[in-house]
Structures are given as C-alpha cells and as structure tokens.
Amino acid sequence: MNFIKTAALSIFLAASLSAGSTLALAEEAVTAANDVISETISHIEKGLAEVNKSDLSAANLHLKAARAASEKITGHDAAVKEANDHVVKGQIFSKKGDVIKSAEELNKAIALYKSL
C-alpha cells in the first residue's frame, strides 16, 4: 500500500513540475517575440527621426536594421509582410529625398508593428 502511495505521489509531482516548466518556456517565447517587435519599432522610429532631419544615410542604416529585425518575428506573417513593405517603400522614398512620403510609409509600418 505504501508503494502505491509513493508511486502516485511521484507521478503527481513529476506531472506538476513538467507543467510548470512548459508554462515558463511559453512565457519566455512570448517575451522574446515582444522584444523583437519592440526592437523593430525602435529602429523604424529612429529612422523616421533621421528622415525628418533629412539625414538620409543614417535613416537608411536604421531602416536596414529594422528590416533585419523584422525577419526574426514569427507569426502574423501577413501583417509583418505588409509592415515590411511599408518600410521598404519608406526606404525608397528616403533615398529619393521625398521626406513626406517616406514619413507616411514609416508611420504606417509603425502602426502595423504596434498592432502585433
């Protein structure tokens, strides 16, 4: 009888510990995804600030970094693709020297990334 109680207790403890570790891993994954999205938004905002100052080479560097960071975002594929398209358009307009259109596209990208 003691053997059955000990076995049942062992199984219960093992199950509860494994459930707790699974939840911890899920929380880490969500935190990592949010960090990547925040990093992407930060680069776009910095690029937008540089575009508004007409420092187009610095803006280009931030927008390249934003595009690289956006590749690490998992899930929300359609929204990420659309937001990345706006970043690319903003980058093209900034290279052409069109600050207004570039700012419009970058603001659209920021809004999409914030909606994730």
Residue frames relative to the residue before (quaternion, step in Angstrom):
aa qw qx qy qz dx dy dz
M 1.0000 0.0000 0.0000 0.0000 0.00 0.00 0.00
N 0.6463 0.5102 -0.3188 0.4694 3.60 0.98 -0.81
F 0.6120 0.5548 -0.3457 0.4452 3.56 1.08 -0.71
I 0.6555 0.5041 -0.3098 0.4692 3.61 0.95 -0.84
K 0.6470 0.5093 -0.3176 0.4702 3.61 0.95 -0.83
T 0.6634 0.5041 -0.2983 0.4655 3.57 0.94 -0.90
A 0.6588 0.5004 -0.3071 0.4704 3.58 0.95 -0.84
A 0.6544 0.5074 -0.3136 0.4648 3.59 0.94 -0.86
L 0.6509 0.5104 -0.3062 0.4713 3.59 0.97 -0.85
S 0.6476 0.5214 -0.3132 0.4590 3.60 0.97 -0.82
I 0.6605 0.4963 -0.3055 0.4734 3.56 0.95 -0.89
F 0.6471 0.5233 -0.3170 0.4549 3.59 0.94 -0.86
L 0.6696 0.4920 -0.2986 0.4694 3.60 0.91 -0.89
A 0.6516 0.5132 -0.3199 0.4579 3.57 0.94 -0.82
A 0.6633 0.5031 -0.3058 0.4620 3.58 0.96 -0.83
S 0.6784 0.4855 -0.3049 0.4594 3.59 0.91 -0.83
L 0.6500 0.5053 -0.3219 0.4675 3.61 1.00 -0.70
S 0.6676 0.4874 -0.3200 0.4630 3.59 0.95 -0.75
A 0.6243 0.5262 -0.3442 0.4635 3.61 1.04 -0.66
G 0.6512 0.5198 -0.3106 0.4575 3.59 1.00 -0.79
S 0.6761 0.4813 -0.3040 0.4678 3.57 0.93 -0.79
T 0.6075 0.5434 -0.3534 0.4591 3.60 1.10 -0.62
L 0.6497 0.5052 -0.3145 0.4731 3.57 0.98 -0.82
A 0.6383 0.5268 -0.3321 0.4525 3.58 0.97 -0.77
L 0.6571 0.5012 -0.3126 0.4683 3.59 0.98 -0.80
A 0.6395 0.5193 -0.3291 0.4616 3.59 1.01 -0.75
E 0.6449 0.5132 -0.3205 0.4670 3.59 0.99 -0.78
E 0.6369 0.5214 -0.3266 0.4646 3.59 1.02 -0.77
A 0.6472 0.5200 -0.3226 0.4547 3.60 0.98 -0.80
V 0.6563 0.4968 -0.3123 0.4743 3.60 0.96 -0.83
T 0.6451 0.5162 -0.3167 0.4659 3.59 0.97 -0.83
A 0.6526 0.5105 -0.3157 0.4623 3.59 0.95 -0.83
A 0.6469 0.5115 -0.3213 0.4654 3.60 0.97 -0.82
N 0.6578 0.5016 -0.3098 0.4688 3.59 0.96 -0.83
D 0.6261 0.5360 -0.3371 0.4551 3.60 1.06 -0.70
V 0.6555 0.5039 -0.3140 0.4667 3.59 0.97 -0.81
I 0.6440 0.5071 -0.3204 0.4748 3.58 0.99 -0.81
S 0.6510 0.5118 -0.3132 0.4649 3.59 0.96 -0.85
E 0.6342 0.5267 -0.3253 0.4632 3.58 1.02 -0.80
T 0.6492 0.5186 -0.3104 0.4618 3.57 0.97 -0.87
I 0.6601 0.5006 -0.3022 0.4715 3.57 0.91 -0.94
S 0.6363 0.5419 -0.3260 0.4418 3.57 0.96 -0.84
H 0.6709 0.4865 -0.3033 0.4703 3.59 0.92 -0.86
I 0.6480 0.5055 -0.3306 0.4640 3.59 0.98 -0.77
E 0.6524 0.5105 -0.3199 0.4597 3.59 0.96 -0.83
K 0.6453 0.4988 -0.3196 0.4824 3.58 1.02 -0.76
G 0.6394 0.5166 -0.3175 0.4728 3.57 1.03 -0.78
L 0.6369 0.5247 -0.3183 0.4665 3.57 1.03 -0.80
A 0.6385 0.5170 -0.3239 0.4691 3.58 1.00 -0.79
E 0.6663 0.4926 -0.3003 0.4725 3.59 0.98 -0.80
V 0.6121 0.5315 -0.3476 0.4712 3.58 1.08 -0.73
N 0.6702 0.5024 -0.2999 0.4566 3.58 0.92 -0.90
K 0.6783 0.4423 -0.2846 0.5131 3.60 1.19 -0.51
S 0.4150 -0.7288 0.4283 0.3365 3.57 1.39 -0.05
D 0.4412 0.6282 -0.4999 0.4009 3.57 1.10 0.71
L 0.1165 -0.8798 0.4587 0.0454 3.53 0.45 1.28
S 0.6246 0.5323 -0.3644 0.4401 3.62 1.05 -0.54
A 0.6516 0.4843 -0.3164 0.4907 3.60 1.01 -0.76
A 0.6181 0.5393 -0.3392 0.4605 3.58 1.05 -0.74
N 0.6400 0.5393 -0.3194 0.4444 3.56 0.97 -0.86
L 0.6426 0.5194 -0.3233 0.4613 3.59 1.00 -0.79
H 0.6719 0.4864 -0.3003 0.4709 3.60 0.92 -0.85
L 0.6654 0.4979 -0.3131 0.4598 3.58 0.97 -0.76
K 0.6049 0.5267 -0.3524 0.4822 3.60 1.11 -0.61
A 0.6563 0.5027 -0.3074 0.4713 3.57 0.98 -0.84
A 0.6259 0.5311 -0.3333 0.4638 3.59 1.06 -0.73
R 0.6575 0.5005 -0.3135 0.4680 3.57 0.95 -0.83
A 0.6455 0.5086 -0.3236 0.4691 3.59 0.99 -0.78
A 0.6667 0.4945 -0.3051 0.4667 3.60 0.95 -0.83
S 0.6425 0.5452 -0.3353 0.4214 3.59 1.00 -0.73
E 0.5810 0.5864 -0.3750 0.4218 3.59 1.17 -0.44
K 0.6473 0.5254 -0.3111 0.4563 3.59 1.21 -0.44
I 0.5447 0.6196 -0.4024 0.3968 3.59 1.25 -0.24
T 0.1572 -0.7876 0.5917 0.0704 3.56 -0.82 1.03
G 0.7497 0.3117 -0.2769 0.5139 3.54 -1.09 0.72
H 0.7891 0.2986 -0.2261 0.4869 3.58 -1.29 0.17
D 0.0832 0.8664 -0.4906 0.0423 3.58 1.05 0.74
A 0.6769 0.5001 -0.3083 0.4435 3.60 0.87 -0.90
A 0.6765 0.4858 -0.2956 0.4680 3.59 0.91 -0.90
V 0.6477 0.5104 -0.3199 0.4664 3.59 0.98 -0.82
K 0.6451 0.5136 -0.3235 0.4641 3.59 0.97 -0.82
E 0.6646 0.4971 -0.3081 0.4651 3.58 0.93 -0.88
A 0.6560 0.5030 -0.3119 0.4683 3.59 0.95 -0.87
N 0.6515 0.5092 -0.3132 0.4671 3.58 0.99 -0.83
D 0.6062 0.5445 -0.3487 0.4632 3.59 1.10 -0.66
H 0.6466 0.5052 -0.3181 0.4749 3.59 1.03 -0.77
V 0.6217 0.5267 -0.3415 0.4685 3.59 1.05 -0.72
V 0.6479 0.5142 -0.3154 0.4652 3.59 0.95 -0.88
K 0.6562 0.4982 -0.3124 0.4729 3.59 0.93 -0.88
G 0.6394 0.5213 -0.3197 0.4661 3.57 1.00 -0.81
Q 0.6413 0.5190 -0.3122 0.4711 3.54 1.05 -0.80
I 0.6461 0.5118 -0.3193 0.4676 3.60 0.97 -0.81
F 0.6723 0.4886 -0.3005 0.4681 3.58 0.91 -0.91
S 0.6470 0.5084 -0.3369 0.4576 3.61 1.00 -0.70
K 0.6317 0.5222 -0.3366 0.4637 3.59 1.05 -0.69
K 0.6716 0.4730 -0.2858 0.4935 3.57 1.15 -0.65
G 0.5148 -0.6651 0.4011 0.3630 3.58 1.27 -0.22
D 0.5081 0.6328 -0.4272 0.3987 3.60 1.26 0.23
V 0.2184 -0.8340 0.4982 0.0920 3.53 0.13 1.38
I 0.6619 0.5320 -0.3176 0.4220 3.60 0.90 -0.88
K 0.7019 0.4470 -0.2771 0.4803 3.59 0.80 -0.96
S 0.6136 0.5426 -0.3444 0.4587 3.56 1.06 -0.71
A 0.6626 0.5035 -0.3004 0.4661 3.58 0.92 -0.90
E 0.6282 0.5362 -0.3345 0.4539 3.59 1.01 -0.77
E 0.6815 0.4841 -0.2889 0.4666 3.58 0.87 -0.94
L 0.6680 0.4966 -0.3083 0.4605 3.59 0.94 -0.83
N 0.6298 0.5176 -0.3384 0.4700 3.59 1.05 -0.67
K 0.6180 0.5259 -0.3396 0.4756 3.59 1.08 -0.68
A 0.6507 0.5147 -0.3123 0.4628 3.58 0.98 -0.84
I 0.6425 0.5197 -0.3251 0.4598 3.58 0.94 -0.86
A 0.6517 0.5184 -0.3183 0.4530 3.59 0.93 -0.87
L 0.6612 0.4995 -0.3100 0.4661 3.59 0.98 -0.80
Y 0.6727 0.4835 -0.3114 0.4656 3.59 0.90 -0.84
K 0.6478 0.5116 -0.3261 0.4608 3.60 1.03 -0.68
S 0.6291 0.5396 -0.3413 0.4433 3.59 1.16 -0.51
L 0.5530 0.6037 -0.4042 0.4080 3.60 1.22 -0.29
